[in-house]
Amino acid sequence: MLKNYLKIALRTLAQSKVYSVINITGLSIGLAAAMLIMLYTKDEVSYDGFHANNPNIYRITFKSVTPGGVLENTSAITGYLPGPKFSAGTPEIEAFTRYRQHRNDVKLGDQVLSQDVYQADRDFFRIFSFPLLSGNPLTALVQPRSVVISEEMAEKHFGTVNALGKTMLFKDSFDEHAAFEPFVVTGVAAKCPQNSSIQFDFLQPLPVPESQMQGEAWFNSSLNTFVKLTPGANSQAVSATMNRIYQSDARDAAKAVAEKYGLVNKRYYGLQPFTAIHLDSQLNAENGLMNGSKPLFSYVLSGIALFILLIACINFVNLTVARSLKRAKEIGVRKVVGGGRYQLAAQFLGESFVLCFAAFVLAVLLVESVLPTFNQLANKALAISYLFDWQLIAGYIALFVLTALLAGFYPAVVLSGYDPVKTLYSRFNFSGRNYLQKTLVVVQFALASFLIIVTLTMRSQFNFLTNMELGYDDQNLVSIEKQNLTRAEARLLTDELLKSQSITAVTPKNGGQWGTMARVNAGTDMEFSYETVGYNYLSVLQIPLLQGRTFSETLASDSTKAVLVNEAFVKKAGWKNPVGQEVDFWYNPGEKYTVVGVVKDYHFQSLTSNIRPQLFTMKPGNPFGKVFIRIQPGMESASLAHIGKTFRKLFPLVPYSYQFVDEANLKSYESEAKWKQIMLFGAILTIFISSIGLFGLATLAAERRMKEIGIRKVLGASIAGIVALLSTDFVRLVALSFVLSFPAAYYAMQKWLENYPYKVEISVWIFLSASGLSLLIALCTVSFQSVRTALMNPVKSLRRE
């Protein structure tokens, strides 16, 4: 019996090659999308799950609460004290390790490279499961000047993974007085798994300054602290013990800090499971931890995959039912000779399984071919080998069976219920029976138009972010970095760079983003971004000055007594006449400044953040870390050559790199660019598969009205009139889909845009464009079948009765 069903299924599919190809293609695309998202989701939820000590690994966190009981922030960046203090006083804590990211210069012969170097306590390998190819994990981080390197770095620097005992030269990038020191390789680690929040090529013992072990260090934050609890330990009870230790140990320090700086926020410590870090939107992966994500990404991608797979199943139903008219007599004959309804249903389900199996095989090939592109879009490193994980295989089998049942159940029930007398006399029709198909087409195009609107909105927001005026000119602007750049070095570098006609201006600035607080209005503490700049910073970046004056190179007092502030600073301080106001850094005795000018707000961070209050100073004690260089348009090659030559001549032991500021700004929107592409691909696939479904329904309508069309042609109906007759119903269906998609898309995009302080308005043209595109695709799809039917010889259609 099964062999007979299989043979008939294969023959039927072979006889209807176009139908089979369309159905297999649609299903394979839907299955491939589902497989890719299953890979993505499995990778997301499996992050950091490979450590043998899970679920007993936690990260120490804390909440900062004002004396009035208002929660200010929650953070996982702690100081040096919590690890050893909590470990010593909490029996359930078996081990702890502090972990942070640092920057070192690495010297290889005459070449100097700047590398991310990570630092941790000796129990790092006792807590985490990072196997060493060579070296003892218990002692690898014991000696001060030791380093564990990855197998990739061992191959790169020594030409072999057998690097144990070899020496590397490191220098602290942030210490201008530091010299290169030898570090002995005490371990070579296997490559970190791609689904690990910890990724390191160089791991050194964490140096612990004596000052960071004093009481006031409780209120410093610079690193991650991880603990391993005893099996079965209650994390809430451990947190309670930690807080008792903190309150007892930090009591005197809190009083001293309060006397020195004012009121001190209360802290409440807690524990975060290590496996929860990757998908935690609030306490995310930072300060040495990599690849933090959000559950929203998995939800959105899963929704797109579900849309595509659902539309593919809908297509299967539509095409199968549409094609069933050609098999009506076969069904009638089978029933007359004794074929039962259950046997016919089994046959059609068998055909569904055969077709789904072919689609499943094609889907695996599609996944393998598009995986590199998907990895690029999703910022992953997934491999086809992940498909053979037993959990995924079980998921794919379940997906295959579910898809085959969903796609084949309705056609099997409908086709097996045909009246044999009507089918044998060719009097069978679908009158009153195509409501489900029409409903499915409405759902298809509702999903398609929804994705079109989402894609257009994301594209519009991305263009807005990348084309919005920033308040300064980032074109033809190059930045280079040199940590702890002194005033004398900055002057020398500027003089040397300006010797080239390809360079028009140079100005230094502090490296990174600094923040601090000061007192305004003789009593109000205020936080702001703190910028140390050269006297010509505003003119080089072309930032407008609204009030007062800018810094002067000839006024020595500007370095010690004058500051500039931006509009956001003035607004937050509540000043009506900002020039002449005083800013008091009360924690540094005698450090008071006078505001001499107000700078127009400019976007010194990406447009995903509001403009913060900003203060500019030329304080001599603050080092520079970055230099902006304005170059002549069209002279990029000459400029970069001169910059590189000059930098290497002045700082031969400092790594050199440059970047164009406009390119760096654009790079800050990589996430938005990738989501725009993902949604575009999802919309294209959805539209393509929806068009196939509409083609199936058009075929059904043409088959059902074949005799009517023949009579109309005999009576003189034109081809255009017949095409319009056949197309009108489908245009109405597509138009009806907009009633469902427009409100849902508007709500979804409003929620998404709430994440951006600077955003576009959802305009009417986006909905008009989506509706116009959907209607155009529908008309093109339906017109093809309608024209083909209208051109048929009416004699053939009338002889069918």
C-alpha positions in Angstrom: 0.0 0.0 0.0 2.7 2.5 1.0 4.8 1.5 -2.0 1.7 2.2 -4.2 1.1 5.6 -2.6 4.7 6.5 -3.1 4.8 5.4 -6.7 1.6 7.4 -7.5 2.9 10.5 -5.7 6.1 10.5 -7.7 4.3 10.0 -11.0 1.9 12.8 -10.2 4.6 15.2 -9.2 6.6 14.3 -12.4 3.6 14.9 -14.6 3.1 18.4 -13.2 6.6 19.7 -13.3 5.8 23.4 -13.1 3.4 22.8 -10.1 6.0 20.7 -8.4 8.9 23.2 -8.9 6.8 26.1 -7.7 5.7 24.2 -4.6 9.1 22.8 -3.8 10.7 26.2 -4.3 8.3 28.0 -2.0 8.5 25.4 0.7 12.3 25.1 0.6 12.6 28.9 1.0 10.3 28.8 4.0 12.1 25.8 5.5 15.5 27.4 4.9 14.4 30.6 6.7 13.1 28.6 9.6 16.4 26.5 9.8 18.5 29.6 9.8 16.5 31.2 12.6 16.6 28.0 14.6 20.4 28.1 14.2 20.5 31.7 15.3 18.2 31.2 18.2 20.0 28.1 19.4 23.2 30.0 19.3 21.7 32.9 21.3 20.3 30.7 24.1 23.3 28.5 24.3 25.7 31.4 24.9 28.3 30.6 27.7 26.5 27.3 28.4 29.6 25.2 27.7 31.3 25.9 31.1 31.4 22.8 33.3 30.7 24.9 36.4 27.3 26.2 35.1 24.9 27.0 36.7 27.0 27.9 39.6 28.9 30.8 37.9 27.6 34.3 38.7 28.6 37.9 38.1 28.4 40.3 41.0 26.1 43.3 40.4 24.8 46.2 42.4 22.0 48.7 42.6 22.8 52.4 43.4 20.0 54.1 45.4 20.0 57.7 46.5 19.6 58.5 50.2 16.0 59.4 49.4 15.3 55.9 48.1 15.3 56.6 44.4 17.0 54.0 42.2 19.7 55.6 40.1 21.2 52.8 38.2 22.0 49.1 38.1 25.5 48.0 37.1 27.7 44.9 36.9 30.9 46.9 36.8 32.5 46.6 40.3 35.7 47.6 41.9 38.6 45.5 43.2 37.2 44.9 46.7 33.9 42.9 46.3 35.7 39.7 45.0 38.1 39.1 47.9 35.9 40.6 50.6 32.8 38.6 49.7 34.8 35.4 49.0 36.5 35.6 52.5 33.2 36.1 54.3 30.8 33.8 52.3 31.3 30.0 52.7 29.2 29.4 49.6 31.7 31.2 47.4 34.3 28.7 46.3 36.3 30.9 44.1 36.3 34.4 42.5 38.0 36.1 39.6 38.1 39.7 38.5 38.3 40.3 34.8 38.8 43.4 32.7 39.9 44.6 29.3 43.1 46.6 28.9 45.2 48.0 26.1 48.8 47.1 25.6 51.4 47.7 22.9 53.1 44.5 21.8 56.6 44.7 20.2 57.5 42.1 17.6 61.0 42.9 16.2 60.8 46.5 14.9 57.0 46.4 14.7 54.7 47.7 17.4 51.0 46.6 17.5 48.3 47.8 19.8 46.3 44.9 21.2 43.4 44.2 23.5 44.8 42.4 26.5 42.6 40.9 29.2 43.5 40.6 32.8 42.2 38.2 35.4 42.9 36.6 38.8 44.6 33.2 39.2 41.3 31.3 39.6 40.1 32.3 36.1 40.7 28.8 34.6 39.3 27.1 37.8 36.0 28.8 37.2 35.7 28.9 33.4 36.2 26.0 31.0 38.8 27.3 28.6 41.1 24.4 27.9 44.8 25.0 27.6 46.7 23.2 24.8 49.8 23.6 26.9 50.5 24.9 30.4 48.9 24.3 33.8 45.6 26.1 34.2 46.0 26.3 38.0 49.3 28.2 37.8 49.2 29.9 34.5 48.2 33.2 36.0 50.1 33.1 39.2 53.4 34.9 38.2 53.1 38.7 37.7 54.7 38.9 34.3 53.1 35.9 32.6 50.7 35.7 29.7 48.3 33.0 28.3 47.9 33.4 24.6 45.5 31.8 22.1 46.6 29.2 19.6 46.0 31.7 16.8 48.4 34.2 18.4 50.9 31.5 19.0 50.9 30.6 15.3 51.0 34.3 14.3 53.9 35.4 16.5 55.9 32.2 16.9 54.9 30.1 14.0 53.9 27.2 16.2 51.4 26.4 19.0 54.4 25.1 21.1 55.0 28.6 22.5 55.3 27.6 26.2 58.2 29.4 27.9 58.7 31.9 25.0 58.8 35.7 25.7 56.7 38.6 24.5 57.3 42.3 25.1 54.3 44.3 26.4 53.8 47.9 27.3 50.8 49.6 29.0 49.3 51.9 26.3 47.9 54.3 28.9 51.1 54.9 30.7 53.4 57.3 28.9 56.3 56.5 31.2 55.9 52.7 30.8 58.6 50.7 29.0 58.4 47.4 27.2 58.7 44.5 29.7 59.1 40.8 29.0 56.2 38.5 29.7 56.7 34.7 29.7 54.1 32.5 27.9 52.7 30.2 30.6 49.8 28.8 28.6 48.5 28.4 25.1 44.7 28.3 25.1 42.4 26.7 22.5 40.3 29.1 20.5 37.4 30.4 22.5 34.0 29.1 21.3 32.2 31.6 19.1 29.2 31.5 21.6 31.3 32.8 24.5 31.0 36.2 26.1 34.7 35.9 27.0 37.0 36.1 24.0 40.7 36.6 24.6 44.0 36.3 22.6 46.2 37.6 25.4 45.3 37.0 29.1 47.6 38.4 31.9 47.4 38.3 35.7 45.4 41.2 37.0 47.6 43.7 38.8 46.0 45.0 42.0 47.1 48.5 43.1 47.4 49.0 46.8 45.1 52.0 46.6 42.3 49.9 45.2 42.2 47.7 48.3 41.5 50.6 50.7 38.0 51.2 52.1 37.1 54.0 49.6 37.7 51.6 46.7 34.2 50.2 47.5 32.9 53.1 45.5 35.1 52.6 42.4 33.9 50.6 39.4 36.3 49.3 36.7 35.9 45.6 36.1 33.7 42.5 36.2 33.8 40.2 39.2 32.7 36.5 38.8 32.2 34.0 41.6 31.7 30.2 41.6 29.2 29.0 44.2 29.1 25.6 45.8 26.6 23.3 44.2 23.1 23.8 45.5 23.9 27.2 47.0 21.0 29.7 47.2 22.0 32.8 45.3 19.5 35.0 47.2 21.0 33.9 50.6 24.5 34.5 49.2 23.4 38.0 48.1 22.1 38.7 51.6 25.4 37.7 53.1 27.3 39.9 50.6 25.2 42.9 51.6 25.9 42.4 55.3 29.6 42.2 54.6 29.5 45.4 52.5 27.5 47.4 55.1 29.9 46.4 57.8 33.1 46.8 55.9 32.2 50.0 54.0 30.6 51.9 56.9 33.6 54.0 57.8 34.6 54.5 54.2 31.1 55.7 53.3 31.3 58.4 56.0 34.7 59.6 54.8 33.5 59.8 51.2 30.3 61.6 52.3 32.4 64.2 54.2 34.7 64.7 51.2 32.2 64.7 48.3 28.8 65.0 49.8 26.0 62.4 50.1 26.9 58.9 49.0 24.3 56.6 47.3 23.5 53.3 49.0 24.6 50.1 47.3 22.8 46.7 47.2 24.7 43.8 45.8 23.3 40.9 43.9 24.2 38.0 41.6 23.5 37.6 37.9 23.8 34.0 36.4 26.6 34.0 33.9 24.5 32.4 31.2 22.0 35.3 31.5 24.5 38.0 30.6 24.4 37.6 26.8 20.6 38.4 26.5 20.3 40.8 29.4 19.3 44.2 28.1 20.1 46.0 31.3 23.1 44.2 32.7 24.7 43.4 29.4 28.1 42.2 28.2 30.6 45.0 28.6 34.1 45.9 29.9 35.8 42.9 28.4 32.7 40.8 27.7 31.7 40.4 24.0 28.8 40.1 21.7 26.0 41.2 24.0 22.6 40.8 22.4 18.9 41.3 23.1 16.0 38.8 23.1 14.2 41.2 20.7 16.5 40.1 17.9 15.5 36.5 18.2 11.8 37.4 18.5 11.9 39.5 15.4 13.9 37.0 13.3 11.7 34.1 14.5 8.6 36.1 13.5 10.0 36.7 10.0 10.8 33.0 9.6 7.4 32.1 10.8 5.8 34.5 8.4 7.8 33.0 5.5 7.1 29.4 6.4 3.4 30.1 7.0 3.1 31.8 3.6 4.9 28.8 2.0 2.4 26.4 3.6 -0.5 28.6 2.4 0.9 28.4 -1.1 1.0 24.6 -0.9 -2.7 24.6 0.0 -3.7 27.0 -2.7 -1.8 25.3 -5.4 -2.9 21.8 -4.5 -6.6 22.8 -4.4 -6.2 24.8 -7.6 -4.6 21.8 -9.3 -7.2 19.4 -8.0 -9.7 20.2 -10.8 -7.4 18.4 -13.1 -7.5 15.4 -10.8 -11.2 15.4 -10.2 -11.9 12.5 -12.6 -9.0 10.5 -11.0 -10.6 11.0 -7.6 -14.1 10.0 -8.9 -12.8 6.8 -10.5 -10.9 5.8 -7.4 -14.1 6.3 -5.3 -16.2 4.4 -7.8 -13.9 1.4 -7.7 -14.0 1.3 -3.9 -11.4 3.8 -2.7 -12.3 5.0 0.7 -12.0 8.6 1.9 -9.3 7.8 4.4 -7.3 6.0 1.7 -7.5 9.1 -0.6 -6.6 11.4 2.3 -3.6 9.1 3.0 -2.5 9.3 -0.6 -2.7 13.1 -0.7 -0.8 13.4 2.6 1.8 11.0 1.2 2.2 13.3 -1.8 2.6 16.2 0.7 5.3 14.3 2.6 7.2 13.5 -0.6 7.1 17.1 -1.8 8.1 18.4 1.7 11.0 15.9 1.8 12.3 17.3 -1.5 11.8 20.8 -0.2 13.6 19.9 3.0 16.7 18.6 1.1 16.7 21.7 -1.1 16.4 23.8 2.1 19.5 22.3 3.6 21.4 23.2 0.4 20.0 26.7 0.5 21.1 27.1 4.1 24.6 26.0 3.3 24.8 28.5 0.4 23.4 31.5 2.2 25.0 30.9 5.6 28.0 33.2 5.0 25.7 36.1 4.0 23.4 35.4 7.0 26.5 35.4 9.3 27.5 38.8 8.0 24.0 40.2 8.5 23.5 38.7 11.9 27.0 39.2 13.1 27.5 35.5 13.8 30.0 32.8 13.0 27.6 29.9 12.5 28.8 26.8 10.6 26.9 24.2 8.6 28.2 21.6 11.1 25.8 23.1 13.7 23.0 21.7 11.7 24.0 18.2 12.9 23.5 19.0 16.6 21.0 16.4 17.9 18.7 19.0 19.3 18.6 20.8 16.0 18.1 17.6 14.1 15.2 16.8 16.4 13.8 20.3 15.8 14.2 20.0 12.0 12.5 16.6 11.9 9.6 18.1 13.9 9.6 21.1 11.6 9.5 18.7 8.6 6.6 16.6 9.9 4.6 19.7 11.1 5.1 21.4 7.8 4.0 18.4 5.8 0.9 17.9 8.0 0.0 21.6 7.9 0.5 21.9 4.1 -1.2 18.6 3.3 -4.0 18.2 5.8 -6.5 20.6 4.3 -6.1 19.5 0.6 -6.3 15.9 1.7 -9.6 16.5 3.5 -11.1 18.6 0.7 -10.0 16.4 -2.2 -11.0 13.2 -0.6 -14.5 14.5 -0.2 -15.3 15.1 -3.8 -18.7 13.7 -5.1 -17.7 11.0 -7.6 -20.8 11.5 -9.8 -20.2 15.2 -10.3 -16.5 14.7 -10.9 -17.1 12.0 -13.5 -19.6 14.1 -15.4 -17.3 17.2 -15.1 -20.1 19.0 -13.2 -17.9 19.7 -10.2 -17.0 23.3 -9.3 -15.7 25.2 -6.4 -18.7 27.5 -5.9 -18.8 28.6 -2.3 -15.7 26.6 -1.5 -12.9 29.0 -2.0 -13.3 31.2 1.0 -10.4 29.7 2.8 -8.1 30.2 -0.1 -9.1 33.8 -0.4 -8.7 34.3 3.3 -5.2 32.8 3.1 -4.3 35.2 0.3 -5.5 38.1 2.4 -3.3 36.9 5.2 -0.3 36.4 2.8 -0.5 39.9 1.5 -1.2 41.4 4.9 2.1 39.9 6.1 3.9 41.0 2.9 2.7 44.6 3.1 3.5 44.6 6.8 7.1 43.7 6.1 7.2 46.3 3.2 6.1 49.0 5.6 8.6 47.9 8.2 11.4 47.8 5.7 10.6 51.2 4.3 10.4 52.8 7.7 13.7 51.2 8.8 15.3 52.5 5.6 13.9 55.9 6.2 15.2 56.0 9.8 18.6 54.8 8.7 18.9 57.4 6.0 17.8 60.0 8.6 20.5 59.0 11.0 23.2 58.9 8.4 22.3 62.2 6.7 21.2 64.4 9.6 23.3 67.5 10.3 25.6 66.7 13.2 26.4 70.3 14.1 30.0 70.0 12.9 31.7 69.1 9.6 32.9 65.5 9.7 34.0 65.5 6.0 37.7 65.5 5.1 38.5 65.0 8.8 40.9 62.3 10.0 41.6 61.2 13.6 44.6 59.5 15.0 45.2 58.3 18.6 48.1 58.6 20.9 47.5 58.0 24.6 48.9 60.5 27.1 49.8 63.0 24.5 51.5 65.9 26.3 51.2 69.6 25.4 54.7 69.7 24.0 54.2 66.5 21.9 50.9 68.0 20.6 52.6 71.2 19.5 55.4 69.3 17.8 53.0 67.0 16.0 50.9 69.9 14.9 53.9 71.8 13.5 55.2 68.8 11.6 51.8 67.9 10.1 51.2 71.5 8.9 54.3 71.4 6.9 52.3 69.6 4.2 50.0 71.6 2.0 47.5 68.8 2.0 46.7 69.5 5.7 44.8 72.6 6.6 44.4 72.4 10.4 45.2 70.2 13.4 43.7 70.1 16.9 44.1 67.7 19.9 41.5 66.3 22.2 41.3 63.8 25.1 40.9 60.2 24.1 37.6 58.4 24.6 34.5 59.8 26.4 35.2 61.4 29.7 32.6 62.3 32.3 32.6 64.0 35.6 30.6 66.3 37.9 30.9 69.8 39.3 28.9 72.3 41.3 26.9 75.1 39.7 24.8 77.8 41.1 26.8 77.6 44.3 25.2 74.4 45.5 23.8 72.1 42.7 25.9 69.1 41.7 25.7 68.4 38.0 27.1 65.6 35.7 28.4 66.2 32.2 30.7 65.1 29.5 34.2 66.5 30.1 36.3 67.5 27.1 39.9 68.5 27.2 40.7 70.3 23.9 43.1 72.5 22.0 42.4 76.2 21.7 41.3 75.8 18.0 39.1 72.8 18.5 35.9 74.6 17.6 37.3 76.2 14.4 38.8 72.9 13.1 35.6 71.0 13.6 33.6 74.0 12.5 31.3 74.0 15.6 29.4 77.4 15.9 29.9 79.6 19.0 26.6 81.1 20.2 27.7 83.4 23.0 30.9 84.9 24.4 34.3 83.9 23.0 36.3 80.8 22.3 39.6 79.8 23.9 42.6 82.1 23.1 46.1 80.8 22.5 47.5 84.1 23.9 45.6 84.1 27.2 47.4 81.9 29.6 44.5 82.1 32.1 42.3 80.3 29.7 44.1 77.0 30.6 43.4 77.4 34.3 40.3 79.6 34.7 38.1 79.4 31.6 35.7 76.8 30.2 33.2 76.5 27.4 29.8 74.8 27.8 27.2 73.7 25.3 23.5 74.6 25.1 22.5 71.4 26.9 24.7 72.4 29.9 23.2 75.8 30.0 19.7 74.4 29.9 20.3 71.9 32.7 22.0 74.5 34.8 19.1 76.8 34.3 21.2 79.8 33.3 19.7 82.8 31.5 23.1 84.6 31.2 25.6 81.8 31.1 28.7 83.8 30.2 30.5 84.7 33.5 28.9 81.8 35.5 31.1 79.7 37.8 31.7 76.0 37.7 33.2 74.6 40.9 35.1 71.3 40.9 34.8 71.3 44.7 36.5 67.9 45.2 39.7 69.5 43.9 40.4 72.4 46.3 40.6 75.8 44.5 39.6 74.4 41.1 37.0 76.9 39.9 36.3 78.0 36.3 34.4 80.8 34.6 32.3 80.2 31.6 33.6 82.4 28.7 31.5 81.0 25.9 28.5 78.9 24.9 28.9 76.3 22.1 26.1 75.2 19.9 24.9 71.7 20.6 26.5 69.1 18.3 26.2 65.4 18.2 29.5 64.2 19.7 27.9 60.8 20.2 25.7 58.8 17.8 22.2 59.9 17.1 21.0 56.9 19.2 21.7 59.1 22.3 20.5 62.5 23.4 23.0 65.4 23.4 24.4 65.5 27.0 25.6 68.6 28.8 29.2 69.2 27.7 32.1 71.2 29.2 35.3 72.1 27.4 38.6 72.9 29.2 42.3 73.3 28.4 43.4 72.2 31.8 47.2 71.5 31.6 47.0 68.4 33.9 44.6 66.6 31.6 46.4 64.6 28.8 45.3 64.4 25.2 44.6 61.1 23.5 43.3 62.0 20.0 44.2 64.4 17.3 41.8 65.7 14.6 43.4 66.6 11.2 41.5 68.6 8.5 42.8 67.6 5.1 42.4 69.1 1.6 39.6 67.5 -0.4 41.0 65.3 -3.1 44.4 64.9 -1.5 43.7 61.9 0.7 46.6 59.8 -0.4 49.2 62.5 0.1 47.6 63.5 3.5 47.6 60.0 4.9 51.1 59.3 3.7 52.4 62.5 5.4 50.4 61.8 8.6 51.7 58.2 8.9 55.4 59.2 8.2 55.3 62.0 10.7 53.6 60.0 13.4 56.1 57.1 13.1 59.0 59.5 13.1 57.9 61.2 16.3 56.5 58.1 18.1 58.4 55.1 16.7 57.3 52.8 19.6 53.6 53.7 19.5 51.1 51.8 17.2 49.8 54.0 14.4 46.3 53.9 13.0 43.9 56.4 11.5 40.2 56.7 10.6 38.1 59.1 8.7 35.6 60.6 11.1 32.6 60.4 8.7 33.3 56.7 8.2 33.5 56.1 11.9 30.2 58.0 12.4 28.6 55.8 9.7 30.0 52.6 11.4 28.1 53.5 14.6 24.9 52.6 12.8 25.9 49.1 11.7 23.1 47.6 13.7 20.5 49.7 12.0 22.1 48.9 8.6 22.0 45.2 9.2 18.4 45.2 10.4 17.4 47.2 7.3 19.0 44.5 5.1 17.5 41.6 7.1 14.0 43.1 6.8 14.5 43.8 3.1 15.4 40.2 2.5 12.5 39.0 4.5 10.1 41.3 2.6 11.5 40.1 -0.8 11.1 36.5 0.2 7.6 37.1 1.5 6.5 38.9 -1.6 8.0 36.2 -3.9 6.2 33.4 -2.1 3.0 35.4 -1.8 3.0 35.9 -5.6 3.3 32.2 -6.1 0.2 31.7 -3.9 -1.7 34.3 -5.8 -0.7 32.6 -9.0 -2.2 29.4 -7.6 -5.5 31.1 -6.8 -5.6 32.8 -10.2 -5.2 29.3 -11.8 -8.1 28.0 -9.7 -10.4 30.9 -10.7 -9.5 30.5 -14.4 -10.2 26.7 -14.2 -13.5 27.3 -12.5 -14.7 30.0 -15.0 -13.3 28.4 -18.2 -16.7 27.7 -19.7 -18.0 31.2 -18.8 -14.9 32.8 -20.4 -15.5 30.7 -23.6 -19.1 31.9 -23.8 -18.1 35.6 -23.2 -15.5 35.3 -26.0 -18.1 33.9 -28.4 -20.4 36.7 -27.6 -17.7 39.3 -28.4 -16.0 40.0 -25.1 -12.5 41.6 -25.5 -9.3 40.2 -24.0 -8.9 43.3 -21.9 -12.4 42.9 -20.5 -11.8 39.3 -19.6 -8.5 40.1 -18.0 -10.2 42.8 -15.9 -13.0 40.4 -15.0 -10.5 37.8 -13.7 -8.3 40.3 -11.9 -10.9 42.4 -10.0 -11.5 39.9 -7.3 -7.8 39.5 -6.5 -7.3 43.3 -6.4 -10.0 43.4 -3.8 -8.4 40.7 -1.8 -5.0 42.5 -1.8 -6.8 45.8 -0.9 -8.5 44.0 2.0 -5.1 42.9 3.3 -4.2 46.5 3.9 -6.9 46.8 6.5 -5.1 44.2 8.5 -1.5 45.2 7.9 -1.6 49.0 8.1 -2.6 49.3 11.8 -0.3 46.5 12.9 2.7 48.0 11.0 2.0 51.5 12.3 1.9 50.3 15.9 5.0 48.1 15.5 7.0 51.0 13.9 5.9 53.5 16.5 7.2 51.2 19.3 10.5 50.6 17.4 11.1 54.3 16.8 10.6 55.0 20.6 14.2 53.6 21.0 15.5 56.6 19.1 15.7 60.2 20.5 16.0 61.5 16.9 13.6 59.8 14.5 11.5 60.2 11.4 7.8 60.6 11.4 5.9 57.7 9.9 4.6 59.4 6.8 1.6 58.5 4.5 3.9 57.9 1.6 5.3 54.8 3.2 1.8 53.2 3.4 1.0 54.4 -0.1 4.2 53.0 -1.5 3.6 49.6 0.3 0.0 49.4 -1.0 1.1 50.5 -4.6 3.9 47.9 -4.6 1.6 45.1 -3.3 -1.1 45.9 -5.9 1.5 46.1 -8.7 2.9 42.7 -7.8 -0.6 41.2 -7.5 -1.7 42.6 -10.9 1.5 41.4 -12.6 1.0 37.9 -11.1 -2.7 37.6 -11.8 -2.5 39.3 -15.3 -0.1 36.6 -16.5 -2.6 33.8 -15.8 -5.6 36.0 -16.9 -4.1 36.9 -20.2 -3.1 33.3 -20.9 -6.7 32.2 -20.2 -8.2 35.1 -22.2 -6.2 34.1 -25.2 -7.3 30.5 -25.2 -9.5 29.2 -28.1 -13.2 29.3 -26.8 -14.0 26.1 -28.7 -11.6 24.1 -26.4 -13.2 25.5 -23.2 -16.8 24.9 -24.5 -16.0 21.3 -25.4 -15.0 20.6 -21.8 -18.7 20.2 -20.8 
